[in-house]
Amino acid sequence: MRKYLLSLVAAVLLVMPGAVKAQVTAKDVQVAARVLTFTSTPFSGTVKLGIVYDPSVAASNADEQALTGILGSGLAVGGITLVPVPVPIASISATPVNAYFLTSGLGAAAAAVQAQAASSKTICITTDLSATKAGYCAVSVQSVPQVQITVNKAAATASNVGFASAFLMMVTEI
């Protein structure tokens, strides 16, 4: 019986990789905020951060709630204040923001986010590295076990987002 349960747990973990992903942390948000200050035209002041999520996807909904909780009514990091704007993925084109934060667990549905980011020339940041690798978001940040920033050059270019050369020396470009 124990062997069966272990096999079942292993199978579930293989099929549902998002299930073991940790929620967005305050440190992830701080790293994402710093990324915004390294763009070719650095952000400053109040930044409306569109938290793109799908209410029907548990991981995405959990990320949205975690981000909204971390940001509160506005989180000051360096010279910017991130103000959360929850954006259901179905309403992305109708919600103007300064930057997007893509929640995890959206899979191929996240392609709509990159399409909107490209048409509105808006940066997209996520903690979901697979979304950045797929080209759905320009930047991925992770803060555990160490800070790792990944930039998808094609997605960044499509969104008309450039970065300071000193920043690009510290990140992984794909």
MARDRENLO-673640 format. One record per atom (N, C-alpha, C): residue in three letters; atom name; x, y, z. Coordinates in steps of 0.1 Angstrom, whole numbers, plus 5000, padded with zeros to 4 digits. Each point is the difference from the previous one (the first is absolute). Last residue first. Layout:
REM residues N
+-----+----+------+------+------+
|  aa | at |   px |   py |   pz |
+-----+----+------+------+------+
| ALA | CA |    X |    Y |    Z |
...
+-----+----+------+------+------+
This chain:
REM residues 174
+-----+----+------+------+------+
|  aa | at |   px |   py |   pz |
+-----+----+------+------+------+
| ILE |  N | 5178 | 5345 | 4771 |
| ILE | CA | 4997 | 4988 | 4992 |
| ILE |  C | 4993 | 5005 | 4987 |
| GLU |  N | 5034 | 5017 | 5045 |
| GLU | CA | 4992 | 5004 | 4989 |
| GLU |  C | 4997 | 4987 | 4992 |
| THR |  N | 5014 | 5015 | 5053 |
| THR | CA | 5001 | 4989 | 4989 |
| THR |  C | 4991 | 5005 | 4989 |
| VAL |  N | 5026 | 5035 | 5035 |
| VAL | CA | 4988 | 4991 | 4998 |
| VAL |  C | 5003 | 4989 | 4990 |
| MET |  N | 5029 | 5039 | 5013 |
| MET | CA | 4997 | 4993 | 5012 |
| MET |  C | 4988 | 4989 | 4999 |
| MET |  N | 5017 | 5031 | 4965 |
| MET | CA | 5011 | 4992 | 5004 |
| MET |  C | 4997 | 4992 | 5013 |
| LEU |  N | 4968 | 5031 | 4983 |
| LEU | CA | 5001 | 4988 | 4991 |
| LEU |  C | 5012 | 4991 | 5004 |
| PHE |  N | 4995 | 5042 | 5021 |
| PHE | CA | 4990 | 4991 | 5005 |
| PHE |  C | 5001 | 4987 | 4992 |
| ALA |  N | 5026 | 5036 | 4986 |
| ALA | CA | 5005 | 4995 | 5013 |
| ALA |  C | 4991 | 4989 | 5006 |
| SER |  N | 4986 | 5024 | 4961 |
| SER | CA | 5010 | 4990 | 4997 |
| SER |  C | 5006 | 4994 | 5013 |
| ALA |  N | 4950 | 5019 | 4998 |
| ALA | CA | 5013 | 5005 | 5001 |
| ALA |  C | 5010 | 4989 | 4998 |
| PHE |  N | 4953 | 4993 | 4977 |
| PHE | CA | 5006 | 5001 | 5013 |
| PHE |  C | 5014 | 5006 | 4999 |
| GLY |  N | 4948 | 4998 | 4972 |
| GLY | CA | 5015 | 4998 | 4999 |
| GLY |  C | 5005 | 5001 | 5015 |
| VAL |  N | 4951 | 4992 | 4970 |
| VAL | CA | 5006 | 5002 | 5013 |
| VAL |  C | 5015 | 4997 | 4999 |
| ASN |  N | 4960 | 4995 | 4969 |
| ASN | CA | 5008 | 5013 | 4999 |
| ASN |  C | 5006 | 5003 | 5013 |
| SER |  N | 4975 | 4960 | 4987 |
| SER | CA | 4994 | 5009 | 5009 |
| SER |  C | 5007 | 5014 | 5000 |
| ALA |  N | 5018 | 4964 | 4975 |
| ALA | CA | 4986 | 5002 | 4995 |
| ALA |  C | 4992 | 5010 | 5008 |
| THR |  N | 5044 | 4988 | 5014 |
| THR | CA | 5000 | 5008 | 4988 |
| THR |  C | 4986 | 5003 | 4994 |
| ALA |  N | 5005 | 4971 | 5037 |
| ALA | CA | 5003 | 5014 | 5004 |
| ALA |  C | 5000 | 5009 | 4988 |
| ALA |  N | 4994 | 4954 | 4993 |
| ALA | CA | 4988 | 5005 | 5006 |
| ALA |  C | 5003 | 5015 | 5004 |
| ALA |  N | 5036 | 4976 | 4982 |
| ALA | CA | 4990 | 5002 | 4990 |
| ALA |  C | 4987 | 5006 | 5006 |
| LYS |  N | 5037 | 4989 | 5029 |
| LYS | CA | 5003 | 5011 | 4991 |
| LYS |  C | 4989 | 5003 | 4990 |
| ASN |  N | 4998 | 4980 | 5050 |
| ASN | CA | 4997 | 4995 | 4986 |
| ASN |  C | 5002 | 5011 | 4991 |
| VAL |  N | 5021 | 4993 | 5051 |
| VAL | CA | 4994 | 5009 | 4990 |
| VAL |  C | 4998 | 4992 | 4987 |
| THR |  N | 5009 | 4990 | 5056 |
| THR | CA | 5001 | 4995 | 4987 |
| THR |  C | 4992 | 5010 | 4990 |
| ILE |  N | 5023 | 4996 | 5053 |
| ILE | CA | 4992 | 5008 | 4991 |
| ILE |  C | 5002 | 4995 | 4986 |
| GLN |  N | 5008 | 4985 | 5055 |
| GLN | CA | 5003 | 4997 | 4987 |
| GLN |  C | 4990 | 5008 | 4991 |
| VAL |  N | 5019 | 4994 | 5055 |
| VAL | CA | 4994 | 5008 | 4990 |
| VAL |  C | 5004 | 4996 | 4986 |
| GLN |  N | 4998 | 4963 | 5038 |
| GLN | CA | 5008 | 5012 | 4998 |
| GLN |  C | 4993 | 5008 | 4989 |
| PRO |  N | 4981 | 4961 | 5016 |
| PRO | CA | 5008 | 5002 | 5011 |
| PRO |  C | 5010 | 5012 | 4998 |
| VAL |  N | 4961 | 5014 | 4989 |
| VAL | CA | 5004 | 4989 | 5008 |
| VAL |  C | 5006 | 4989 | 4991 |
| SER |  N | 4982 | 5041 | 4983 |
| SER | CA | 5008 | 5005 | 5011 |
| SER |  C | 5005 | 4989 | 5009 |
| GLN |  N | 4982 | 5012 | 4946 |
| GLN | CA | 4999 | 4990 | 5011 |
| GLN |  C | 5010 | 5006 | 5011 |
| VAL |  N | 4975 | 5017 | 4950 |
| VAL | CA | 5008 | 5002 | 5012 |
| VAL |  C | 4998 | 4989 | 5010 |
| SER |  N | 4993 | 5015 | 4943 |
| SER | CA | 4997 | 4991 | 5011 |
| SER |  C | 5009 | 5003 | 5012 |
| VAL |  N | 4982 | 5026 | 4951 |
| VAL | CA | 5009 | 4998 | 5011 |
| VAL |  C | 4994 | 4990 | 5010 |
| ALA |  N | 4977 | 5010 | 4958 |
| ALA | CA | 5014 | 5005 | 4997 |
| ALA |  C | 5010 | 4996 | 5011 |
| CYS |  N | 4954 | 4972 | 4985 |
| CYS | CA | 5004 | 5011 | 5009 |
| CYS |  C | 5015 | 5004 | 4998 |
| TYR |  N | 4979 | 4965 | 4975 |
| TYR | CA | 4988 | 5007 | 5004 |
| TYR |  C | 5002 | 5012 | 5009 |
| GLY |  N | 5032 | 4966 | 4979 |
| GLY | CA | 4998 | 5013 | 4993 |
| GLY |  C | 4987 | 5007 | 5004 |
| ALA |  N | 5021 | 4957 | 5016 |
| ALA | CA | 4991 | 4999 | 4989 |
| ALA |  C | 4997 | 5013 | 4993 |
| LYS |  N | 5028 | 4999 | 5038 |
| LYS | CA | 5007 | 4992 | 4990 |
| LYS |  C | 4990 | 4998 | 4988 |
| THR |  N | 4983 | 5022 | 5037 |
| THR | CA | 5010 | 5009 | 4994 |
| THR |  C | 5007 | 4992 | 4989 |
| ALA |  N | 4969 | 4977 | 5026 |
| ALA | CA | 4993 | 5010 | 4992 |
| ALA |  C | 5010 | 5009 | 4993 |
| SER |  N | 5016 | 4968 | 5031 |
| SER | CA | 4996 | 4994 | 4987 |
| SER |  C | 4992 | 5009 | 4991 |
| LEU |  N | 5015 | 5015 | 5043 |
| LEU | CA | 5011 | 4999 | 4990 |
| LEU |  C | 4995 | 4993 | 4988 |
| ASP |  N | 4975 | 5027 | 5038 |
| ASP | CA | 4998 | 4988 | 4993 |
| ASP |  C | 5010 | 4999 | 4989 |
| THR |  N | 4991 | 5037 | 5029 |
| THR | CA | 5009 | 4991 | 5007 |
| THR |  C | 4999 | 4986 | 4993 |
| THR |  N | 4993 | 5051 | 4976 |
| THR | CA | 4994 | 4988 | 5006 |
| THR |  C | 5010 | 4993 | 5009 |
| ILE |  N | 4988 | 5048 | 4966 |
| ILE | CA | 5009 | 4993 | 5010 |
| ILE |  C | 4992 | 4989 | 5006 |
| CYS |  N | 4998 | 5038 | 4956 |
| CYS | CA | 4993 | 4989 | 5007 |
| CYS |  C | 5011 | 4993 | 5008 |
| ILE |  N | 4992 | 5051 | 4973 |
| ILE | CA | 5008 | 4989 | 5005 |
| ILE |  C | 4992 | 4990 | 5008 |
| THR |  N | 4983 | 5032 | 4959 |
| THR | CA | 5000 | 4999 | 5014 |
| THR |  C | 5008 | 4988 | 5004 |
| LYS |  N | 4980 | 5020 | 4957 |
| LYS | CA | 5014 | 5003 | 5003 |
| LYS |  C | 5002 | 5001 | 5015 |
| SER |  N | 4960 | 4987 | 4974 |
| SER | CA | 5000 | 5012 | 5008 |
| SER |  C | 5014 | 5004 | 5004 |
| SER |  N | 4993 | 4962 | 4973 |
| SER | CA | 4992 | 5010 | 4993 |
| SER |  C | 5000 | 5013 | 5009 |
| ALA |  N | 5023 | 4962 | 5017 |
| ALA | CA | 5006 | 5004 | 4987 |
| ALA |  C | 4992 | 5012 | 4994 |
| ALA |  N | 4983 | 4978 | 5038 |
| ALA | CA | 5012 | 5008 | 5004 |
| ALA |  C | 5007 | 5005 | 4987 |
| GLN |  N | 4963 | 4972 | 4994 |
| GLN | CA | 4996 | 5014 | 5005 |
| GLN |  C | 5012 | 5008 | 5004 |
| ALA |  N | 5008 | 4956 | 4986 |
| ALA | CA | 4994 | 5007 | 4988 |
| ALA |  C | 4996 | 5014 | 5005 |
| GLN |  N | 5015 | 4970 | 5033 |
| GLN | CA | 5011 | 5006 | 4991 |
| GLN |  C | 4995 | 5007 | 4989 |
| VAL |  N | 4968 | 4980 | 5026 |
| VAL | CA | 5007 | 5010 | 5008 |
| VAL |  C | 5011 | 5006 | 4992 |
| ALA |  N | 4977 | 4963 | 4984 |
| ALA | CA | 4992 | 5012 | 4998 |
| ALA |  C | 5006 | 5012 | 5008 |
| ALA |  N | 5018 | 4956 | 5003 |
| ALA | CA | 5004 | 5006 | 4988 |
| ALA |  C | 4992 | 5013 | 4997 |
| ALA |  N | 4993 | 4970 | 5037 |
| ALA | CA | 5008 | 5012 | 5003 |
| ALA |  C | 5005 | 5006 | 4987 |
| ALA |  N | 4976 | 4958 | 5003 |
| ALA | CA | 4991 | 5012 | 5000 |
| ALA |  C | 5008 | 5013 | 5002 |
| ALA |  N | 5020 | 4956 | 5001 |
| ALA | CA | 4999 | 5007 | 4987 |
| ALA |  C | 4991 | 5011 | 5000 |
| GLY |  N | 5013 | 4988 | 5048 |
| GLY | CA | 5003 | 4992 | 4988 |
| GLY |  C | 4999 | 5008 | 4988 |
| LEU |  N | 4993 | 5011 | 5049 |
| LEU | CA | 4991 | 5003 | 4989 |
| LEU |  C | 5002 | 4992 | 4987 |
| GLY |  N | 5023 | 5001 | 5047 |
| GLY | CA | 4989 | 4991 | 4997 |
| GLY |  C | 4991 | 5002 | 4988 |
| SER |  N | 5026 | 5040 | 5030 |
| SER | CA | 5004 | 4987 | 4995 |
| SER |  C | 4987 | 4991 | 4997 |
| THR |  N | 5003 | 5055 | 4995 |
| THR | CA | 5000 | 4990 | 5010 |
| THR |  C | 5003 | 4987 | 4994 |
| LEU |  N | 5015 | 5050 | 4984 |
| LEU | CA | 4993 | 4988 | 4996 |
| LEU |  C | 5000 | 4990 | 5012 |
| PHE |  N | 5004 | 5055 | 4995 |
| PHE | CA | 5006 | 4989 | 5008 |
| PHE |  C | 4991 | 4988 | 4997 |
| TYR |  N | 5009 | 5051 | 4974 |
| TYR | CA | 4992 | 4988 | 5003 |
| TYR |  C | 5008 | 4990 | 5009 |
| ALA |  N | 4998 | 5058 | 4991 |
| ALA | CA | 5008 | 4987 | 4998 |
| ALA |  C | 4991 | 4989 | 5004 |
| ASN |  N | 4982 | 5043 | 4997 |
| ASN | CA | 5013 | 5004 | 4996 |
| ASN |  C | 5009 | 4988 | 4998 |
| VAL |  N | 4945 | 5002 | 4991 |
| VAL | CA | 5009 | 5000 | 5011 |
| VAL |  C | 5014 | 5004 | 4995 |
| PRO |  N | 4943 | 4995 | 4986 |
| PRO | CA | 5013 | 5006 | 4997 |
| PRO |  C | 5008 | 5000 | 5013 |
| THR |  N | 4959 | 4969 | 4980 |
| THR | CA | 5005 | 5005 | 5012 |
| THR |  C | 5014 | 5006 | 4998 |
| ALA |  N | 4973 | 4975 | 4968 |
| ALA | CA | 4991 | 5011 | 5004 |
| ALA |  C | 5005 | 5007 | 5013 |
| SER |  N | 5020 | 4961 | 4978 |
| SER | CA | 5000 | 5011 | 4990 |
| SER |  C | 4992 | 5012 | 5005 |
| ILE |  N | 5001 | 4959 | 5027 |
| ILE | CA | 5013 | 5007 | 4999 |
| ILE |  C | 5001 | 5012 | 4990 |
| SER |  N | 4965 | 4966 | 5018 |
| SER | CA | 4998 | 5015 | 5000 |
| SER |  C | 5013 | 5007 | 4997 |
| ALA |  N | 4997 | 4952 | 5006 |
| ALA | CA | 4989 | 5003 | 4990 |
| ALA |  C | 4998 | 5015 | 4998 |
| ILE |  N | 5029 | 4983 | 5034 |
| ILE | CA | 5006 | 4999 | 4987 |
| ILE |  C | 4990 | 5003 | 4989 |
| PRO |  N | 4997 | 5023 | 5048 |
| PRO | CA | 4997 | 4987 | 4994 |
| PRO |  C | 5004 | 4999 | 4986 |
| VAL |  N | 5020 | 5032 | 5037 |
| VAL | CA | 4996 | 5000 | 4986 |
| VAL |  C | 4996 | 4986 | 4996 |
| PRO |  N | 5014 | 5036 | 5045 |
| PRO | CA | 4996 | 4987 | 4996 |
| PRO |  C | 4994 | 5000 | 4986 |
| VAL |  N | 5034 | 5034 | 5023 |
| VAL | CA | 4987 | 5001 | 4993 |
| VAL |  C | 4997 | 4985 | 4995 |
| PRO |  N | 5036 | 5028 | 5038 |
| PRO | CA | 4994 | 4989 | 4994 |
| PRO |  C | 4987 | 5003 | 4992 |
| VAL |  N | 5045 | 5030 | 5010 |
| VAL | CA | 4986 | 4999 | 5004 |
| VAL |  C | 4993 | 4989 | 4993 |
| LEU |  N | 5053 | 5018 | 5013 |
| LEU | CA | 4992 | 4991 | 4993 |
| LEU |  C | 4986 | 5000 | 5005 |
| THR |  N | 5041 | 5037 | 4999 |
| THR | CA | 4990 | 4994 | 5009 |
| THR |  C | 4991 | 4991 | 4991 |
| ILE |  N | 5055 | 5020 | 4997 |
| ILE | CA | 4987 | 4998 | 4995 |
| ILE |  C | 4990 | 4995 | 5011 |
| GLY |  N | 5049 | 5010 | 5002 |
| GLY | CA | 4993 | 5012 | 4996 |
| GLY |  C | 4986 | 4998 | 4994 |
| GLY |  N | 5020 | 4963 | 5033 |
| GLY | CA | 5008 | 5010 | 4993 |
| GLY |  C | 4993 | 5012 | 4997 |
| VAL |  N | 4967 | 4971 | 5014 |
| VAL | CA | 5012 | 4993 | 4998 |
| VAL |  C | 5009 | 5009 | 4992 |
| ALA |  N | 4948 | 4999 | 5026 |
| ALA | CA | 5012 | 5008 | 4996 |
| ALA |  C | 5012 | 4991 | 4999 |
| LEU |  N | 4945 | 4989 | 4997 |
| LEU | CA | 5013 | 4996 | 5006 |
| LEU |  C | 5011 | 5008 | 4994 |
| GLY |  N | 4942 | 5000 | 5007 |
| GLY | CA | 5012 | 5005 | 4992 |
| GLY |  C | 5013 | 4997 | 5008 |
| SER |  N | 4957 | 4986 | 5014 |
| SER | CA | 4995 | 5011 | 4993 |
| SER |  C | 5011 | 5007 | 4992 |
| GLY |  N | 5009 | 4950 | 5011 |
| GLY | CA | 4991 | 5008 | 5007 |
| GLY |  C | 4994 | 5011 | 4992 |
| LEU |  N | 5034 | 4964 | 4991 |
| LEU | CA | 5000 | 5014 | 4995 |
| LEU |  C | 4991 | 5009 | 5009 |
| ILE |  N | 5003 | 4953 | 5009 |
| ILE | CA | 5013 | 5005 | 5001 |
| ILE |  C | 5000 | 5015 | 4997 |
| GLY |  N | 4960 | 4976 | 4993 |
| GLY | CA | 5003 | 5001 | 5014 |
| GLY |  C | 5014 | 5006 | 5003 |
| THR |  N | 4987 | 4990 | 4956 |
| THR | CA | 4991 | 5011 | 5005 |
| THR |  C | 5003 | 5003 | 5015 |
| LEU |  N | 5022 | 4963 | 4980 |
| LEU | CA | 5005 | 5013 | 4995 |
| LEU |  C | 4992 | 5012 | 5005 |
| ALA |  N | 4984 | 4956 | 5010 |
| ALA | CA | 5013 | 5003 | 5007 |
| ALA |  C | 5006 | 5013 | 4996 |
| GLN |  N | 4961 | 4985 | 4977 |
| GLN | CA | 4997 | 5004 | 5014 |
| GLN |  C | 5013 | 5003 | 5008 |
| GLU |  N | 5005 | 4985 | 4956 |
| GLU | CA | 4993 | 5013 | 5000 |
| GLU |  C | 4997 | 5004 | 5014 |
| ASP |  N | 5017 | 4957 | 4994 |
| ASP | CA | 5010 | 5010 | 4997 |
| ASP |  C | 4994 | 5014 | 5001 |
| ALA |  N | 4971 | 4964 | 5003 |
| ALA | CA | 5008 | 5001 | 5013 |
| ALA |  C | 5011 | 5010 | 4998 |
| ASN |  N | 4973 | 4990 | 4962 |
| ASN | CA | 4992 | 5007 | 5010 |
| ASN |  C | 5008 | 5002 | 5013 |
| SER |  N | 5020 | 4974 | 4967 |
| SER | CA | 4999 | 5014 | 4995 |
| SER |  C | 4992 | 5008 | 5011 |
| ALA |  N | 5002 | 4954 | 5006 |
| ALA | CA | 5014 | 5006 | 5002 |
| ALA |  C | 5000 | 5014 | 4997 |
| ALA |  N | 4959 | 4976 | 4992 |
| ALA | CA | 5003 | 5001 | 5015 |
| ALA |  C | 5014 | 5007 | 5002 |
| VAL |  N | 4965 | 5008 | 4960 |
| VAL | CA | 5012 | 4992 | 5001 |
| VAL |  C | 5005 | 5002 | 5015 |
| SER |  N | 4962 | 5023 | 4982 |
| SER | CA | 4996 | 4986 | 5000 |
| SER |  C | 5013 | 4991 | 5001 |
| PRO |  N | 5001 | 5049 | 4998 |
| PRO | CA | 4994 | 4996 | 5012 |
| PRO |  C | 4996 | 4985 | 5001 |
| ASP |  N | 5041 | 5025 | 4975 |
| ASP | CA | 4988 | 4994 | 4995 |
| ASP |  C | 4993 | 4995 | 5013 |
| TYR |  N | 5037 | 5043 | 4990 |
| TYR | CA | 4996 | 4987 | 5005 |
| TYR |  C | 4988 | 4994 | 4994 |
| VAL |  N | 5038 | 5044 | 5003 |
| VAL | CA | 4992 | 4993 | 4991 |
| VAL |  C | 4998 | 4986 | 5005 |
| ILE |  N | 5012 | 5050 | 5019 |
| ILE | CA | 5002 | 4986 | 5004 |
| ILE |  C | 4991 | 4992 | 4991 |
| GLY |  N | 5022 | 5051 | 4995 |
| GLY | CA | 4989 | 4991 | 4996 |
| GLY |  C | 5003 | 4986 | 5004 |
| LEU |  N | 5018 | 5049 | 5018 |
| LEU | CA | 5004 | 4986 | 4996 |
| LEU |  C | 4988 | 4991 | 4998 |
| LYS |  N | 5014 | 5055 | 5001 |
| LYS | CA | 4989 | 4991 | 5001 |
| LYS |  C | 5004 | 4986 | 4995 |
| VAL |  N | 5030 | 5041 | 5022 |
| VAL | CA | 4999 | 4990 | 4989 |
| VAL |  C | 4988 | 4991 | 5002 |
| THR |  N | 5023 | 5051 | 5018 |
| THR | CA | 4990 | 4989 | 5002 |
| THR |  C | 4999 | 4992 | 4987 |
| GLY |  N | 5047 | 5024 | 5006 |
| GLY | CA | 4987 | 5004 | 5006 |
| GLY |  C | 4990 | 4988 | 5001 |
| SER |  N | 5036 | 4992 | 4964 |
| SER | CA | 5002 | 5008 | 5012 |
| SER |  C | 4986 | 5004 | 5005 |
| PHE |  N | 5031 | 4967 | 4960 |
| PHE | CA | 4987 | 5004 | 5007 |
| PHE |  C | 5004 | 5008 | 5012 |
| PRO |  N | 5032 | 4996 | 4956 |
| PRO | CA | 4997 | 4995 | 5013 |
| PRO |  C | 4987 | 5006 | 5006 |
| THR |  N | 5019 | 4990 | 4951 |
| THR | CA | 4994 | 5011 | 5006 |
| THR |  C | 4995 | 4996 | 5014 |
| SER |  N | 5024 | 4968 | 4981 |
| SER | CA | 5006 | 5011 | 4993 |
| SER |  C | 4994 | 5014 | 5004 |
| THR |  N | 4998 | 4962 | 5037 |
| THR | CA | 4996 | 5001 | 4986 |
| THR |  C | 5006 | 5012 | 4993 |
| PHE |  N | 5004 | 4986 | 5047 |
| PHE | CA | 5011 | 4998 | 4991 |
| PHE |  C | 4995 | 4999 | 4986 |
| THR |  N | 4971 | 5005 | 5038 |
| THR | CA | 5009 | 5012 | 5001 |
| THR |  C | 5012 | 4998 | 4990 |
| LEU |  N | 4968 | 4965 | 5006 |
| LEU | CA | 4993 | 5012 | 4994 |
| LEU |  C | 5009 | 5012 | 5000 |
| VAL |  N | 5014 | 4961 | 5023 |
| VAL | CA | 5001 | 4998 | 4985 |
| VAL |  C | 4994 | 5012 | 4993 |
| ARG |  N | 4995 | 4998 | 5047 |
| ARG | CA | 5014 | 5004 | 4996 |
| ARG |  C | 5002 | 4998 | 4985 |
| ALA |  N | 4960 | 4984 | 5019 |
| ALA | CA | 5000 | 5015 | 5000 |
| ALA |  C | 5014 | 5005 | 4996 |
| ALA |  N | 4995 | 4953 | 5005 |
| ALA | CA | 4993 | 5005 | 4988 |
| ALA |  C | 5000 | 5015 | 4999 |
| VAL |  N | 5018 | 4981 | 5038 |
| VAL | CA | 5009 | 4997 | 4989 |
| VAL |  C | 4993 | 5005 | 4987 |
| GLN |  N | 4975 | 5001 | 5039 |
| GLN | CA | 5011 | 5010 | 5001 |
| GLN |  C | 5009 | 4999 | 4988 |
| VAL |  N | 4966 | 4968 | 5005 |
| VAL | CA | 4995 | 5013 | 4996 |
| VAL |  C | 5010 | 5011 | 5000 |
| ASP |  N | 5012 | 4957 | 5016 |
| ASP | CA | 4997 | 4999 | 4985 |
| ASP |  C | 4996 | 5014 | 4995 |
| LYS |  N | 5004 | 4995 | 5046 |
| LYS | CA | 5013 | 5001 | 4994 |
| LYS |  C | 4999 | 5000 | 4985 |
| ALA |  N | 4961 | 4991 | 5026 |
| ALA | CA | 5004 | 5014 | 5001 |
| ALA |  C | 5013 | 5003 | 4993 |
| THR |  N | 4975 | 4957 | 4982 |
| THR | CA | 5004 | 5005 | 5013 |
| THR |  C | 5003 | 5015 | 4999 |
| VAL |  N | 4969 | 4958 | 4974 |
| VAL | CA | 5008 | 5012 | 4999 |
| VAL |  C | 5004 | 5005 | 5013 |
| GLN |  N | 4989 | 4949 | 4999 |
| GLN | CA | 4993 | 5012 | 4997 |
| GLN |  C | 5010 | 5011 | 4998 |
| ALA |  N | 5015 | 4950 | 4990 |
| ALA | CA | 4997 | 5008 | 5011 |
| ALA |  C | 4993 | 5013 | 4995 |
| LYS |  N | 4999 | 4950 | 4976 |
| LYS | CA | 5006 | 5014 | 5000 |
| LYS |  C | 4996 | 5008 | 5012 |
| VAL |  N | 4985 | 4955 | 4987 |
| VAL | CA | 5010 | 5001 | 5010 |
| VAL |  C | 5007 | 5014 | 5000 |
| ALA |  N | 4964 | 4989 | 4970 |
| ALA | CA | 4995 | 4997 | 5013 |
| ALA |  C | 5011 | 5001 | 5011 |
| GLY |  N | 5006 | 5004 | 4952 |
| GLY | CA | 4996 | 5012 | 5007 |
| GLY |  C | 4996 | 4998 | 5014 |
| PRO |  N | 5010 | 4963 | 4970 |
| PRO | CA | 5012 | 5007 | 5005 |
| PRO |  C | 4997 | 5013 | 5008 |
| MET |  N | 4973 | 4956 | 4985 |
| MET | CA | 4996 | 5013 | 5005 |
| MET |  C | 5012 | 5007 | 5005 |
| VAL |  N | 5005 | 4956 | 4983 |
| VAL | CA | 4989 | 5005 | 4991 |
| VAL |  C | 4997 | 5015 | 5004 |
| LEU |  N | 5032 | 4976 | 5026 |
| LEU | CA | 5004 | 5001 | 4986 |
| LEU |  C | 4990 | 5006 | 4991 |
| LEU |  N | 4989 | 4992 | 5045 |
| LEU | CA | 5010 | 5010 | 4999 |
| LEU |  C | 5005 | 5002 | 4986 |
| VAL |  N | 4970 | 4965 | 5009 |
| VAL | CA | 4993 | 5012 | 5001 |
| VAL |  C | 5010 | 5012 | 4998 |
| ALA |  N | 5018 | 4956 | 5003 |
| ALA | CA | 4993 | 5003 | 4987 |
| ALA |  C | 4993 | 5013 | 5000 |
| ALA |  N | 5020 | 4986 | 5040 |
| ALA | CA | 5010 | 5003 | 4990 |
| ALA |  C | 4994 | 5003 | 4986 |
| VAL |  N | 4972 | 4986 | 5035 |
| VAL | CA | 5005 | 5013 | 5003 |
| VAL |  C | 5010 | 5004 | 4989 |
| LEU |  N | 4984 | 4956 | 4998 |
| LEU | CA | 4990 | 5009 | 4997 |
| LEU |  C | 5004 | 5015 | 5002 |
| SER |  N | 5029 | 4965 | 5014 |
| SER | CA | 4999 | 5001 | 4985 |
| SER |  C | 4990 | 5010 | 4995 |
| LEU |  N | 5003 | 4991 | 5046 |
| LEU | CA | 5012 | 5007 | 4996 |
| LEU |  C | 5000 | 5002 | 4985 |
| LEU |  N | 4966 | 4974 | 5019 |
| LEU | CA | 4998 | 5014 | 5003 |
| LEU |  C | 5012 | 5008 | 4995 |
| TYR |  N | 5003 | 4953 | 4996 |
| TYR | CA | 4989 | 5005 | 4991 |
| TYR |  C | 4998 | 5015 | 5002 |
| LYS |  N | 5028 | 4977 | 5030 |
| LYS | CA | 5007 | 5001 | 4987 |
| LYS |  C | 4990 | 5006 | 4989 |
| ARG |  N | 4983 | 4990 | 5042 |
| ARG | CA | 5009 | 5011 | 5001 |
| ARG |  C | 5007 | 5003 | 4987 |
| MET |  N | 4973 | 4961 | 5004 |
| MET | CA | 4992 | 5012 | 5000 |
| MET |  C | 5009 | 5013 | 5000 |
+-----+----+------+------+------+
